[in-house]
Amino acid sequence: MTVGILIVSHSEKIAEGVVELAGQMAAGVTITAAGGTDDGRIGTSFDRVTTGLASTDSGDGVVVLYDLGSAVLTAETALDFLDDEAKARIEIVDAPLVEGAVAAAVAAASGSPRGEVAAAARTANGESTAGEPTAPVEGSGAASGERIADVRASEADEPYERSVVLVNRDGLHARPAAEFVKLASRHAVPVTVNGKDAKSLLAIMGLGLTAGSTVRLSTPDPTGRPAVDALAELIESGFGET
Amino acid sequence: MTVGTDWALAWIRRTADVIAEHRVELITLDREIGDGDHGENLDRGFSAVLPKLETLPDGSTPSDVFKVVATTLISTVGGASGPLFGTAFLKAAGAVSGREEIDSAGLVELLTAARDGIVLRGKADVGDKTMIDAWSPAVEAGAAAAESGADERTVLDAAAAAAEAGAVATEPLVAHKGRASYLGERAVGHRDPGAQSSALILRAAVEAAT
């Protein structure tokens, strides 16, 4: 099960477009469109949002992203009509809709809990810790159940770094970047890519890595060696592209 | 004299009429500083409320009337005014829950709860060029009238007059909330459509109190 994402927009087409775009990088994540009014005009629909919240929440919660004005009012009103238990699983996030949805979708696909999916969406605001390595969140590995326990590498008891060359002809574009972030997120240790947080999709894409770029992966944590190696191998593999 | 369910029903029916009459005016105000749908959205919302009122069982309280208004506006308006007015009526319903008759002090509670609901939902302050600029002076004027011993109709009249003055007073303001906030100085000189519709709704409450 993963955290679901609800896209609330004034426009049916925008909501559906964002769902399509974010879904491309997040197979298995429920991303739902709640755009337009009940009869498809510009506006937001209480019923579409309410129905969307219900169908998007698998029990792990929902992160809600919205566009203008009444979209957030409608979303908050819909929350007010839910019982406290359901309400506690939903988080409305103020972030740019497209970038926030893509970042949230990738975080959700990697099995992150709701708080981390919301935080990933907020990295689209360009503030917070987008460029800083993410410290492992207490208990989050257990919550998602998919994190790889990084075993202590006996030979190295100090920070570990590895540089590899990006072979993808089109550079580190959205799909490989998403794959990279998903793999990084499965490791609890902090890893940086040319100084940026390996778990932040937007930070990674913001590096603008093109074919032939040198990618420097490093971790300050001595137990992070397997994570760096796995990420290095993924980059060297070309992500299945040529 | 107190006001009861007959008043609540008459208020909402009168509101539907008044909003329909002023539909074009509200659209024009909104087109100048917003997206131009305020009159149409509110007209659709209150028009949808009317048939719902017919389904209320005998013995319904004013609170029951306001709940129907709230849920209908929230699900039919489509713009920001749906959740805003919807929350206002929902909180008003809560404030007078269980009462068949409402006195002057009760009306002040109702107006205060409605205003607080709009603030809760829209997070606007007085002076942001929003419907709060009509509702806040309305609550204060209504409370002052009730304290001086005014009857129900006089309390509502004081509130409506203050809302009307508050709506006019939005004209020189720069907007800090809603679509008009994107316009900056260009919003100056235009009346806020939400403040204007709020004044119309509150005036309808006076006309319903016979």
Contacts between the chains, C-beta under 8 A, distances in Angstrom:
chain1	res1	chain2	res2	distance
A	37	B	78	4.0
A	38	B	75	7.7
A	38	B	76	7.6
A	38	B	78	7.7
A	41	B	78	6.7
A	42	B	35	7.7
A	42	B	37	7.6
A	43	B	37	7.2
A	43	B	41	7.2
A	43	B	77	7.8
A	43	B	78	3.1
A	43	B	79	5.5
A	44	B	78	6.5
A	44	B	79	7.9
A	45	B	75	7.5
A	45	B	78	6.6
A	46	B	74	4.8
A	46	B	75	4.5
A	46	B	82	7.0
A	46	B	83	7.5
A	47	B	75	5.4
A	68	B	179	7.2
A	69	B	80	5.1
A	69	B	178	5.7
A	69	B	179	5.9
A	70	B	78	7.6
A	70	B	79	5.2
A	70	B	80	3.6
A	70	B	81	7.9
A	70	B	82	7.0
A	70	B	83	6.6
A	73	B	80	5.4
A	73	B	82	7.9
A	73	B	83	3.9
A	73	B	84	6.6
A	73	B	121	5.7
A	73	B	122	6.8
A	74	B	74	7.9
A	74	B	82	7.1
A	74	B	83	5.4
A	76	B	83	7.2
A	76	B	121	6.7
A	77	B	74	5.7
A	77	B	83	4.2
A	77	B	86	6.5
A	77	B	87	6.3
A	77	B	121	6.8
A	80	B	87	7.7
